[in-house]
Amino acid sequence: MNEPDVIVHETRIELVREIAEGAMSAVYEGFQCGGEGFRKRVAVKRLRPAHEGDERMMRLFLEEARLVCDLVHENIVQIYHFDRLDNGDYFMVMEYVHGLSLRDWMACLRTEEERIPEDLAVHTASRVARGLAYAHEFRDRRGRELDIVHRDVCPRNILVSSEGLAKLTDFGIAKASSNSVMGDNWITGKVPYMSPEQAACHPLDFRSDQYSLGAVLFEMLSGFTVRPGNMTPARDDFLRVEPPWNRLPPGTPAALESILRRLLAPDPEHRYARTADAARALEEFIYADGYGPTIQTVEAHLREQVPDLYRPVEDAPPKKTVTRRIGEWNLPTRAEER
C-alpha cells in the first residue's frame, strides 16, 4: 500500500486568553490539539477585525508568515502554521513563550528605581544580535539571500522566557528582497528606536536593525531612550539628535560605550559590517574574563525580581475553540475576561 503524498487534516486550536495586542493584530494563548489527548501550548496571532478587508494589511500579515516560517533559531519566535478561516479571518500559530517582554522587564525594575544589571543587559542584547544576524544572512532553499530587515526592533518585540532566553518576535513590518508590500518610502517602526535612515525613508539594510538594537541596549543600561518618543521623523532635529551619552551610568566601561557608539553611529557605514560582528563584540565584552552571564543567570534574576512569573498556574478551561473548517473565531474579549 502506497503512503499518501499529502496529509489533510483540520487544525483545531483551543483559545485560552488574550496575551498581547497591537495596532495590527492580537495574540492569544491557546492549545493546538491532536489525537489521543495531544495538546501543545501555542500562541495564536490574528489580524485585528479593523483591518479585515484592508488588502495591504492582509498582505503584510501573510508576508510575515511566509518570511518567518523558515527561520529556525533559538532567539527568534517560530511560526508553525498559517491559515484562513471560512469567514475570511487570517491567523498564524506560533511558538508560545512563557515569560515577559523586555519592555515589561524594564518596567518591573523601574518601579523599584532599578535597572537591568549591566551584564544581563549586554547578554540579552547579544542574544538578540545573534537572532538578527541569522535573519540578516538567511538564504532560502535555493540559496538566495533574502536581505531581511526587521525594522521594528524594540523592547516590546523582544521576549524573555522564564528560562532566561531572549527571543525576537513580530516581523510584521519586516522587509526582504522578496517582499514588495512595504517599500522604503513608508516610515515604519517606533520613534525612540528608529535609525536616522529609517526616519528619512532612505533605503534600509541590516545596519538599520543594528541601530535599533543599540537604542534598546542604551535604554537597558541607562533607563533613558536615545531620543524622545514624541519627536517627528524626517525632521532635521530628529536626524541630528545625539543620544544622551551623559545618561549612561557612571563607571560604564569604555569598551562597552565604544560598542554602543558604533551601533548608534548616525552613518550606517560606521556601524558593523555584519550583525554577527556586533554579536561577537558584545560576547567578547561580557566574557572577557573567561566567564560571564548565561540564560540561567537571567532566570535567577527574574525569579528574584518577577516572582509571579514562576507561580504555578492551572490551565484555565478554553473559552473558545477554533478550527479552520468551522470558520468561527468567537474570541474572548477583554470585557469577557474582566
C-alpha positions as CSV (number, residue, x, y, z in Angstrom):
1,M,0.0,0.0,0.0
2,N,1.4,3.4,-1.1
3,E,1.8,6.1,1.6
4,P,-0.2,9.3,0.9
5,D,1.7,12.2,-0.6
6,V,-0.4,14.7,1.2
7,I,-2.0,14.5,4.7
8,V,-5.1,16.6,5.0
9,H,-6.4,17.4,8.5
10,E,-8.2,20.3,10.1
11,T,-6.4,22.5,12.5
12,R,-8.0,22.5,16.0
13,I,-6.9,25.1,18.5
14,E,-8.4,25.9,21.9
15,L,-8.1,29.5,22.8
16,V,-7.5,30.4,26.5
17,R,-6.9,34.2,26.8
18,E,-5.6,37.3,25.0
19,I,-2.0,37.9,25.9
20,A,-1.0,40.8,23.7
21,E,-2.5,43.3,21.3
22,G,-1.2,45.8,18.9
23,A,-2.4,48.2,16.2
24,M,-2.3,45.4,13.6
25,S,-3.0,42.2,15.4
26,A,-3.9,40.5,18.7
27,V,-2.2,37.4,20.2
28,Y,-3.9,34.7,22.2
29,E,-2.6,31.8,24.3
30,G,-4.0,28.5,23.2
31,F,-3.5,24.8,22.7
32,Q,-3.0,23.0,19.4
33,C,-4.9,19.8,19.8
34,G,-4.4,16.4,18.2
35,G,-5.4,12.8,18.7
36,E,-5.1,10.7,21.9
37,G,-5.2,13.8,24.1
38,F,-2.3,15.6,22.4
39,R,-2.2,19.3,23.4
40,K,0.7,21.7,22.6
41,R,0.7,25.2,24.1
42,V,0.9,27.8,21.3
43,A,0.3,31.5,20.6
44,V,-2.2,32.4,18.0
45,K,-1.9,35.7,16.2
46,R,-5.0,37.1,14.5
47,L,-5.3,40.2,12.2
48,R,-7.5,42.7,14.0
49,P,-11.1,43.0,12.7
50,A,-10.5,46.7,11.9
51,H,-8.0,45.6,9.2
52,E,-10.1,42.8,7.7
53,G,-10.7,43.9,4.1
54,D,-7.6,46.0,4.1
55,E,-5.7,44.4,1.2
56,R,-2.3,45.9,2.2
57,M,-2.6,44.8,5.9
58,M,-3.7,41.3,4.9
59,R,-0.7,41.0,2.5
60,L,1.6,42.2,5.3
61,F,0.2,39.6,7.6
62,L,0.7,36.9,5.0
63,E,4.2,38.0,4.2
64,E,5.2,37.9,7.9
65,A,4.1,34.2,8.0
66,R,5.9,33.4,4.7
67,L,9.1,35.3,5.7
68,V,9.5,33.8,9.2
69,C,8.2,30.3,8.7
70,D,11.7,29.0,7.6
71,L,13.6,31.0,10.3
72,V,14.6,28.4,12.9
73,H,16.8,30.0,15.6
74,E,16.6,29.9,19.4
75,N,16.5,33.7,19.5
76,I,13.5,34.1,17.1
77,V,9.9,33.1,17.8
78,Q,8.9,30.4,15.4
79,I,5.8,30.3,13.2
80,Y,4.2,26.8,12.9
81,H,1.1,27.4,10.8
82,F,-0.8,29.9,8.8
83,D,-4.4,29.7,7.5
84,R,-7.6,31.4,6.7
85,L,-11.0,30.6,8.1
86,D,-14.1,30.2,6.0
87,N,-15.2,33.6,7.2
88,G,-12.0,35.2,5.8
89,D,-10.1,35.7,9.1
90,Y,-6.4,35.1,8.9
91,F,-4.4,33.6,11.8
92,M,-1.0,32.2,12.4
93,V,0.1,29.7,15.0
94,M,3.4,30.5,16.7
95,E,5.7,29.3,19.4
96,Y,4.4,30.2,22.9
97,V,6.9,31.9,25.1
98,H,6.2,31.8,28.8
99,G,7.8,34.9,30.1
100,L,7.6,38.7,29.6
101,S,8.6,41.3,27.1
102,L,11.8,43.3,27.6
103,R,9.6,46.4,28.0
104,D,7.8,44.8,30.9
105,W,11.0,43.6,32.5
106,M,12.4,47.1,32.4
107,A,9.1,48.4,33.8
108,C,9.1,46.0,36.7
109,L,12.6,47.2,37.7
110,R,11.7,50.9,37.1
111,T,9.0,50.7,39.8
112,E,11.8,49.8,42.2
113,E,14.0,52.5,40.8
114,E,16.4,49.9,39.4
115,R,17.7,48.9,36.0
116,I,18.7,45.6,34.4
117,P,22.2,44.8,35.6
118,E,24.9,45.6,33.0
119,D,26.0,42.1,32.4
120,L,22.4,40.8,31.9
121,A,21.6,43.8,29.6
122,V,24.6,43.1,27.4
123,H,23.9,39.3,27.4
124,T,20.3,39.9,26.3
125,A,21.4,42.3,23.6
126,S,24.0,39.7,22.4
127,R,21.3,37.0,22.1
128,V,19.0,39.4,20.1
129,A,22.0,40.3,17.9
130,R,22.5,36.6,17.2
131,G,18.9,36.2,16.1
132,L,19.2,39.3,13.9
133,A,22.4,38.1,12.4
134,Y,20.8,34.8,11.5
135,A,17.8,36.6,9.9
136,H,20.1,39.1,8.1
137,E,22.2,36.4,6.4
138,F,19.4,33.9,5.9
139,R,19.1,32.2,2.5
140,D,16.1,30.5,1.0
141,R,16.1,26.9,-0.2
142,R,17.6,27.9,-3.5
143,G,20.5,29.6,-1.8
144,R,19.3,33.2,-2.5
145,E,19.9,35.9,0.1
146,L,16.7,37.3,1.4
147,D,18.2,40.5,2.8
148,I,15.7,40.5,5.7
149,V,15.5,43.7,7.8
150,H,13.2,43.6,10.9
151,R,12.6,47.3,11.0
152,D,10.9,47.2,14.4
153,V,13.5,46.0,17.0
154,C,12.2,47.5,20.3
155,P,11.7,46.3,23.9
156,R,8.1,45.3,23.1
157,N,9.2,42.9,20.3
158,I,11.9,41.2,22.4
159,L,10.5,38.4,24.7
160,V,12.4,36.9,27.6
161,S,11.3,33.5,28.6
162,S,11.1,32.2,32.2
163,E,14.2,30.2,31.4
164,G,16.1,33.4,30.6
165,L,16.2,33.1,26.8
166,A,15.7,36.2,24.7
167,K,13.6,35.9,21.5
168,L,12.9,38.4,18.8
169,T,9.3,38.5,17.6
170,D,6.9,40.4,15.4
171,F,8.3,40.6,11.9
172,G,5.1,42.3,10.8
173,I,6.8,45.2,9.0
174,A,10.0,43.4,8.1
175,K,11.4,44.0,4.7
176,A,13.0,41.4,2.4
177,S,14.2,41.3,-1.2
178,S,11.2,39.1,-2.0
179,N,8.7,41.3,-0.2
180,S,7.4,44.4,-2.0
181,V,4.4,45.1,0.2
182,M,6.0,47.8,2.2
183,G,8.8,49.7,0.5
184,D,11.4,52.1,1.9
185,N,9.1,55.1,1.3
186,W,7.0,54.1,4.4
187,I,8.0,55.4,7.8
188,T,7.8,52.3,10.0
189,G,9.0,51.4,13.4
190,K,8.9,53.2,16.8
191,V,10.5,56.6,17.1
192,P,12.8,56.0,20.1
193,Y,14.5,53.1,18.3
194,M,14.3,54.2,14.7
195,S,17.5,54.6,12.7
196,P,18.2,58.0,11.1
197,E,17.9,56.4,7.6
198,Q,14.7,54.8,8.6
199,A,13.2,58.1,9.7
200,A,14.3,59.7,6.5
201,C,12.7,57.0,4.3
202,H,16.1,56.1,2.8
203,P,16.8,52.5,1.6
204,L,17.4,50.2,4.5
205,D,19.7,47.3,5.1
206,F,20.7,45.2,8.1
207,R,22.6,48.1,9.7
208,S,19.3,49.8,10.5
209,D,18.4,47.0,12.8
210,Q,21.9,47.4,14.4
211,Y,21.0,51.0,15.3
212,S,17.7,49.9,16.8
213,L,19.4,47.2,18.9
214,G,21.9,49.8,20.1
215,A,19.0,52.0,21.1
216,V,17.4,49.1,23.1
217,L,20.8,48.4,24.8
218,F,21.2,52.0,25.6
219,E,17.8,52.1,27.3
220,M,18.5,48.9,29.3
221,L,21.8,50.4,30.6
222,S,20.6,53.9,31.3
223,G,16.9,53.8,31.7
224,F,16.5,56.5,29.0
225,T,15.7,56.3,25.3
226,V,18.2,57.7,22.8
227,R,15.5,60.3,21.7
228,P,12.1,61.4,23.0
229,G,9.2,59.3,21.7
230,N,7.2,62.4,20.7
231,M,9.7,63.6,18.0
232,T,8.6,63.7,14.4
233,P,10.5,61.5,12.0
234,A,12.1,63.1,8.9
235,R,12.6,66.4,10.6
236,D,16.1,67.8,10.7
237,D,16.2,67.9,14.5
238,F,15.2,64.2,14.6
239,L,18.1,63.3,12.3
240,R,20.6,65.5,14.2
241,V,19.7,64.4,17.7
242,E,22.6,62.7,19.6
243,P,21.9,60.0,22.2
244,P,22.2,61.4,25.8
245,W,25.5,59.8,26.5
246,N,25.7,61.5,29.9
247,R,22.8,59.3,31.0
248,L,24.9,56.2,30.9
249,P,25.7,55.0,34.5
250,P,28.9,56.4,36.0
251,G,31.6,53.8,35.5
252,T,30.2,52.3,32.3
253,P,33.3,50.6,30.8
254,A,34.9,52.4,27.8
255,A,34.8,49.2,25.8
256,L,31.0,48.9,26.2
257,E,30.4,52.6,25.3
258,S,32.6,52.0,22.2
259,I,30.3,49.2,21.1
260,L,27.2,51.4,21.8
261,R,28.7,54.3,19.8
262,R,29.3,52.1,16.9
263,L,25.8,50.6,16.9
264,L,24.3,54.1,17.2
265,A,26.5,55.7,14.6
266,P,24.4,58.1,12.5
267,D,26.1,57.0,9.3
268,P,25.4,53.3,8.6
269,E,28.9,53.0,7.1
270,H,30.3,53.4,10.6
271,R,28.3,50.5,12.1
272,Y,29.3,46.9,12.0
273,A,30.0,45.2,8.6
274,R,27.9,42.2,9.7
275,T,25.5,41.9,12.6
276,A,27.4,38.8,13.6
277,D,30.4,41.1,14.3
278,A,28.2,43.1,16.6
279,A,27.1,40.0,18.5
280,R,30.7,38.9,18.8
281,A,31.8,42.2,20.2
282,L,29.1,42.1,22.8
283,E,30.1,38.5,23.7
284,E,33.8,39.3,23.9
285,F,32.9,42.1,26.3
286,I,30.9,40.1,28.7
287,Y,33.2,37.0,28.6
288,A,36.5,38.9,28.6
289,D,37.4,37.2,31.9
290,G,36.6,33.7,30.5
291,Y,33.2,33.6,32.2
292,G,30.0,35.6,32.3
293,P,26.2,35.5,32.4
294,T,24.1,32.7,30.9
295,I,20.4,32.2,30.5
296,Q,20.5,30.6,34.0
297,T,21.8,33.9,35.3
298,V,18.9,35.8,33.7
299,E,16.5,33.2,35.1
300,A,17.8,33.6,38.6
301,H,17.4,37.4,38.3
302,L,13.8,37.0,37.0
303,R,12.9,34.6,39.8
304,E,14.0,37.2,42.3
305,Q,12.6,40.3,40.6
306,V,9.5,38.9,38.9
307,P,8.4,36.0,41.2
308,D,4.8,36.0,39.8
309,L,6.3,34.7,36.6
310,Y,7.1,31.4,38.3
311,R,4.0,30.7,40.3
312,P,2.1,27.6,39.1
313,V,-1.0,28.4,37.1
314,E,-3.7,25.9,36.5
315,D,-4.8,25.6,32.9
316,A,-7.9,27.6,32.5
317,P,-10.7,25.9,30.6
318,P,-10.6,27.0,26.9
319,K,-13.0,29.9,26.2
320,K,-13.5,29.0,22.6
321,T,-12.3,26.5,20.0
322,V,-11.2,27.5,16.6
323,T,-11.0,25.1,13.7
324,R,-10.1,26.0,10.1
325,R,-13.1,24.1,8.7
326,I,-15.7,25.5,11.0
327,G,-14.5,29.1,10.4
328,E,-15.6,30.7,13.6
329,W,-13.5,32.8,15.9
330,N,-15.7,33.9,18.8
331,L,-12.5,35.0,20.6
332,P,-12.6,36.2,24.2
333,T,-12.6,39.9,24.6
334,R,-11.0,41.9,27.5
335,A,-14.5,42.7,28.7
336,E,-15.3,39.0,28.9
337,E,-12.1,38.3,30.9
338,R,-13.0,41.0,33.4
